[in-house]
């Protein structure tokens, strides 16, 4: 059975909080905004330092927790999302970056 992409897992994690229709709309607005802000934080961090941030939804019904790091290599800079949690639900990141689970963002 193929793994469910992490962006779909994110949407599915919002369903118990918001219901299917609102979860779909919320994820299409929330995730890009959160990732945009988190990329800025990673860009400002020192390479190899793990960065963590919590984001509350506007209505404060759930918290989205991200960890990531900035990696410099011969190929250039990579901004890597290492973990993503919605409330208490951990989202499985399927990519592998530098030998560890993560997704380039």
C-alpha positions in Angstrom: 0.0 0.0 0.0 1.5 3.4 -1.0 2.1 5.9 1.7 -0.3 8.8 1.9 1.4 12.1 0.9 2.1 14.3 4.0 0.1 17.2 2.6 -3.0 14.9 2.5 -2.2 13.6 6.0 -2.2 17.2 7.1 -5.7 17.8 5.7 -6.9 14.5 7.2 -5.6 15.5 10.6 -7.8 18.7 10.5 -11.0 16.7 9.7 -11.7 15.8 13.4 -11.4 19.5 14.3 -13.2 21.1 11.4 -15.1 18.5 9.4 -14.3 17.5 5.8 -15.2 20.6 3.9 -13.7 23.2 6.3 -10.6 21.0 6.7 -10.0 21.0 3.0 -10.4 24.8 2.8 -8.3 25.4 5.9 -5.5 23.2 4.8 -5.3 25.0 1.4 -4.9 28.3 3.2 -3.0 27.3 6.4 -0.3 25.0 5.1 1.1 27.5 2.5 1.1 30.3 5.0 2.7 28.3 7.7 5.4 26.9 5.4 6.2 30.4 4.0 6.7 31.7 7.5 8.7 28.6 8.6 11.0 28.9 5.5 11.8 32.5 6.6 12.7 31.2 10.1 14.9 28.4 8.6 16.7 30.8 6.3 17.6 33.0 9.3 18.9 30.1 11.4 22.4 28.7 11.5 23.0 25.7 9.3 22.4 22.4 11.1 20.4 24.0 14.0 17.1 22.3 14.6 14.3 25.0 14.6 10.9 24.4 16.2 7.8 26.5 16.0 4.2 26.2 17.0 1.4 27.8 15.0 -2.1 28.2 16.5 -5.0 28.2 14.1 -6.8 31.5 13.9 -9.7 30.1 16.0 -7.2 28.5 18.4 -8.8 25.0 18.0 -5.5 23.3 17.2 -1.8 23.8 17.2 0.5 22.9 14.4 4.1 22.1 15.4 7.0 22.0 12.9 10.6 21.2 13.3 13.2 21.6 10.6 16.7 22.7 9.7 18.8 24.5 7.1 21.4 22.3 5.5 24.4 23.6 3.4 26.1 21.2 1.1 28.1 21.3 -2.1 24.8 21.2 -4.0 23.6 24.4 -2.2 21.2 25.2 0.6 18.3 23.0 1.5 15.4 23.9 3.9 14.2 20.6 5.4 11.0 19.9 7.3 11.9 17.2 9.8 8.6 16.8 11.7 5.0 18.0 11.5 2.3 17.5 14.1 -1.3 18.7 14.1 -2.6 18.6 17.6 -1.3 15.3 18.9 -1.2 13.6 15.5 2.2 13.1 14.0 2.3 13.5 10.2 4.6 11.0 8.5 7.2 12.6 6.2 8.1 10.2 3.5 11.3 11.8 2.0 14.8 11.1 3.2 17.2 14.0 3.3 20.9 13.5 4.4 20.0 10.0 5.7 17.1 11.1 7.9 13.4 11.4 7.3 12.3 14.8 6.1 10.9 16.8 3.2 12.6 19.6 1.4 10.4 22.7 1.5 
